[in-house]
Amino acid sequence: MGSPATTAQGFDVLSNDKYGRYAVASKDLPAGEVLVSELPFAVGPKLDTYPLCLGCLAPVDASALCSACGWPVCDADCEKLALHADNECAVFKAAGVRFAVPAEPGAGTCPQYECITPLRVLLAKEKDPARWDKEVKLLMTHSDKRKANPQWGANQVNVVDFLRKKCKVESRFSEEAIHEVIGILEVNGYEARTPSGSMVLCLYPQAAIMAHNCVPNTVHCITPTNQGGERYRIVVRTAAAVAKGSMLYTSYAHTLDPTMLRREHLQLSKFFDCDCARCADPTELGTHMSSLKCTKCDNGIILSTNPLDQGAEWKCNGYNCSNTLRADQVRRVLGVVQAEQEAVDQFESGDALALGPVEAREKLLKQYKTVFHPRHALLLQLKHSLAQLYGRVEGYALDDLPDILLERKIELCREILAALDVVAPGMSRIRGLTLYELHVPMILHARSHFQTDQLTEVQLRQDLSAAAKVLAEAADILCLEDPTTPEGSVGVMAKESLIQLQASIDSLPL
Ligand SMILES: C[S@@+](CC[C@H](N)C(=O)[O-])C[C@H]1O[C@@H](n2cnc3c(N)ncnc32)[C@H](O)[C@@H]1O
């Protein structure tokens, strides 16, 4: 371990062979403490994106082009936005490189866009060499490993050659410099959601220092535009109290993915093998988010014999059961289920169209019951979708939900929260949103039982107070988000609803 290289607010930056640079709490930190608040060094389309307006980053069909450079924008206002006008516009215009409008607009990802964000990073380096030297050039690129991937060749053609030869920036940016920024973006980039809902890539050199853990102890929020006119500021906070000397972790993987899929994603996109406590434990810290059901005995659970080896055999833990599965068989099951879920999410499955979004997911849950442990991560993903759909989609409006479906929504939220208590403890966004989702059926259920004389006024007060506790925690978490973001606006609603709920609780007898 090296000695602290930088001291920032609340953390020191150390480095070692395993992590490279990493952040450690320099004092005892309470939950919600701000660790980093920074603007991006660059922001732009993800490397594999469909066409976006280069000014506001909203999805476009490429029918409107910038009058100066001929690349997609929404309209004349967007072509003047600094994000485009002060970046690639001048380069494209000077070289006479216009966007080639695809024959079939809307036909998936657009390779011409791959050069945009690397070019924005290179231009930012020219404009702010001091920040580049101090913060950005220290970031990891994993060039040796990336060179062995087929993507390196695609980058050479779509980004390096395109920029140097077609856009005529050979004298400004070397091949190595362009590959370096592609690596920096791939290894360190954060995804952010634009106000129009598209996903874009942001580079935050301070936030990127944090190492990964599948149970992170920090949370971050990115605000696309705040009231001061700033764009894409990130604020990183502690999710729970962190003791002095502890590492500060973010998560580069999906919380509700099983170990095999998280580790595969981390190896493919971040080039390391995660060995955190969650990954190392076959039961995922007792959550059973990776466990399968044994089909050969009554109560057996099939677990990996070594989750840190993606190829290790899986074995039933049932008494006297010798059932085993090869890792590739387990991986195939996960792939099939993911594909079926995706088809339902995108309304591409017959069931989603014929049955509707709720019934199609409930049917999948039933179908997978015999394969997975009830708390398996892929089932939790389905349950997470269902918890949001009950009360929102046609035929399932909240006010019309019978008690049995209110109970279903409550049960789904509670199952998700039980897993999050372990794998995303503290003030995580997903926890805040799930708590918000939970409080409404709790209130409706209590009122419905009171109206049908199944609860006394005192019991109603108790049940509403329990819902108020849930709502208060949701408000505490979501009010950390900027009120202009969707999550932040739920936080504002939660705070307002809490006042009303408290007033109605106060009118009931103790
Ligand atoms: C976003 S960077 C983190 C900052 C980086 N360590 C640096 O020095 O700039 C991500 C890289 O850090 C390393 N890293 C982060 N978390 C790790 C972990 N849990 N185990 C091993 N390596 C990790 C990996 O090399 C990964 O590709």
The ligand as a Gaussian input file, in Angstrom:
#p B3LYP/6-31G(d) Opt

LIG

0 1
 C      -12.783000       3.134000     -12.461000
 S      -11.199000       2.454000     -12.261000
 C      -10.897000       2.752000     -10.572000
 C       -9.711000       3.667000     -10.371000
 C       -8.396000       3.021000     -10.736000
 N       -8.024000       2.068000      -9.713000
 C       -7.310000       4.076000     -10.948000
 O       -6.221000       3.907000     -10.428000
 O       -7.546000       5.010000     -11.699000
 C      -11.561000       0.768000     -12.411000
 C      -10.362000      -0.147000     -12.336000
 O       -9.860000      -0.230000     -11.002000
 C       -9.532000      -1.582000     -10.681000
 N      -10.470000      -2.074000      -9.659000
 C      -11.543000      -1.420000      -9.172000
 N      -12.181000      -2.176000      -8.262000
 C      -11.507000      -3.341000      -8.180000
 C      -11.694000      -4.534000      -7.422000
 N      -12.689000      -4.677000      -6.572000
 N      -10.795000      -5.531000      -7.592000
 C       -9.767000      -5.411000      -8.456000
 N       -9.558000      -4.308000      -9.223000
 C      -10.397000      -3.289000      -9.087000
 C       -9.700000      -2.375000     -11.953000
 O       -8.468000      -2.405000     -12.615000
 C      -10.704000      -1.554000     -12.720000
 O      -10.626000      -1.736000     -14.117000

